Structures are given as C-alpha cells and as structure tokens.
C-alpha cells in the first residue's frame, strides 16, 4: 500500500497543483491531508499564488482519493461547506501494517502534548511546517512538512510504502 501525507497547503494553487502532480507521479493509492488547506492564517504571509477557490476545486476533484482529512488551526466551518469531504475532525487513527498512526494537525496534539499512544505507534502531524521523522520515547514522530509555506525551506510531503515512511520534496 502506498499513501501520500500532506499538510499546510494554505490556499496556494501553485503548490496544491504540485502536490497533486506528485500524488499522481507517485502512484499512491490515497492521500491523507493534515489540515490548513484553504486559509493562510494571520501569522503567515500570503503563499505564492494564493487562490483558495481554485484549491477548493482541485481538492474537490480529488475527493475520491482523499482517505482522511483532519482540521488544522486555520480551518473553519465554512471550509466544511465548500469541500466535498469531511475536514473538521481534530484527529483520526489509521492502521498501517498492524501499527496505529494517530493523525492530527499538531496544534492540539503534538510531541510535547501527545495523545495516549502504545509503544511503537506513530504520531503524525503537520502545523510546524518542518518535516520530521524521529524516534521518541514510546512512539515515532512524523511530520510531512508544509506543501506551501515551509519553515525549513523544503516544500514537502510524506509517502508511506512497504512499511516505511519517507519525506520527499515537491518538484
């Protein structure tokens, strides 16, 4: 099974299109979105080619490929009204090859405030705009980074395939 994880599009059609192209190029079977899809947020500058209405159309066109979507700190009820898939859950739990993955945006649950996890489970969140793959005490922390406004200079996403996670740069 091959799954793409992406976070923090923040309304940039340029990077949303690059994400979709990466998804198609990867041949992933589905995509998990970790929030902050449409709005740039008051602390962020406008991302390149900020066009939330175009991002809505792009994401709605991918609705059958979206496995899960969780709410970011920039999501609002109006986002649920314009998107054709659920986007307001604070977290979701998925199982990959017998291991649980707690998927969230990161503003509520994160490595400093983790949910209750079993040893060897994964905590995956976006929010920081910095990619991460770190072994922690009792769990593995994953972050695909940011599609549109990276704080580490890498526009990135994450792929899960054959039991492994890897961070990849958009191109």
Secondary structure, DSSP 4 states (H G I P E B T S, - for coil): -EEEEE---TTBHHHHHHHHHHHHHHT-SEEEE-S--S---TTSPPPTTB-HHHHHHHHHHTTTTEEEEB--TT--HHHHHHSSS---BSEEEEEETTEEEEEE-SSSSBTTB-----TTEEEEE-SSSSEEEEEETTEEEEEE-BSSS-SSS-BEEEEEETTEEEEEE--
